[in-house]
Amino acid sequence: MPAAYNELLDATIQHLEDLKSRGVRNVAVTPETLRALAQPSPKNSAPVSRIETVSMLKSPTAPVANKLSLALPGVNAPASAPLDPKEKAVAFAALRERALVCVKCPHLASSRKNVVFGVGSIDAQLMFVGEAPGADEDKQGEPFVGRAGQLLTKIIQATGLSRADVYIANILKCRPDTPGQSAGNRKPTPDEMATCIPYLHEQIDLIRPKVLVALGATAVEGLLGKTLGITKLRGNWQTYRGTPLMPTYHPAYLLRNQAMSEKRRVWEDMLSVMEKLGMPVSEKQRNYFLKA
């Protein structure tokens, strides 16, 4: 086969495998894109580059009236057409109701006080994803309300936003059970994360944030499947289901290690998030947690 054809095929397969690794099951493709990909390349024309090929799959510009899908393991990718606000609110409420009665993990369902679905604006441009509810969250039914949550609120406010402006959720909607323990938390198991994460996928697909922030190593592992360690990943942009994702330290880490240098690292991550969102950054904000 012509080298150009093989190059296009490799680029397509590589892109689809990348989507697959991020949990995407279906890729919306316009009929125009399919026709363009099916056309043989004229003998005297320049070959289409790998970037152009992947761009046709990632960002179809023609109206998507009759979408076709390429099946991949995982979950549905977000539709490209804007969501009707009323339909979005109804869909989100229905998703919440399904999550509130979920018993897919019987051991978690039997030990929880509340399902901790998420909180914030369903039109948020910024979405935070944590690990799992703790005792305070399980009691109140809201994520990040304990000491770590109070610190997260301060971080959000330092950017000029409020909790009501963003959306906050977790990989797990139930607190991991701790049989035989009167206090403390445990890390979610891979099976628990795999079982629960479809709810988070649907939340992301409906909210469509412009930026995701993964709080801590477990959130990064649950979203990206990467176990390199948060110290190596934080501050480096990743992509999750087509959305820019910033890994950073969990607020609980900052409660344990209150060194100015660690606070500055988290703040640098947030400055990068603000810039990605096109938010204004004042000189005062840029100088937070820098030594005098």
PyMOL commands that set and color helices and strands:
alter all, ss='L'
color gray80, all
select helices_A, chain A and resi 3-21+31-38+50-58+85-100+106-111+135-140+147-158+163-165+190-207+217-224+230-233+251-256+260-277+283-286
alter helices_A, ss='H'
color red, helices_A
select strands_A, chain A and resi 24-26+28-29+68-69+75-76+119-120+126-130+167-170+211-215+238-240+243-248
alter strands_A, ss='S'
color yellow, strands_A
deselect
rebuild
show_as cartoon
